[in-house]
Amino acid sequence: MRVSRGDVVLVNYPFASGTGNKVRPALVIQCDRNNGRLENTIIAQITSRTRLARSEPTQILIEDASAAGKQAGLLNDSALSCEKLYKIRQDTIIRKIGTLPPDFKAQVEACLKASLELA
């Protein structure tokens, strides 16, 4: 399945311990040029654990009742965790559930910069 930056997809996201995985939403953050030419894509985890999303610069709160939450296809208030990045094969994506609106692009970029300590 070919994806685009900003797509919210369902994937088997691996546990950090390497001993299993869980189906969860994730945000495609890799650029479209690479999504079109590579078999892999880079994703950021989306989690229902939102406790730190209001205070951590490495996370973004996405409320399910908001326009962004609805467009993303999320069922619960969620946090985009830019400190939890992963590379997956595009053909392992279960399905696309939505897309984050374009006005989230700057927030995602700031979140990634904070996570990676980029200037």
PyMOL commands that set and color helices and strands:
alter all, ss='L'
color gray80, all
select helices_A, chain A and resi 32-37+67-72+90-92+102-116
alter helices_A, ss='H'
color red, helices_A
select strands_A, chain A and resi 7-14+21-28+40-47+59-62+78-89+95-99
alter strands_A, ss='S'
color yellow, strands_A
deselect
rebuild
show_as cartoon
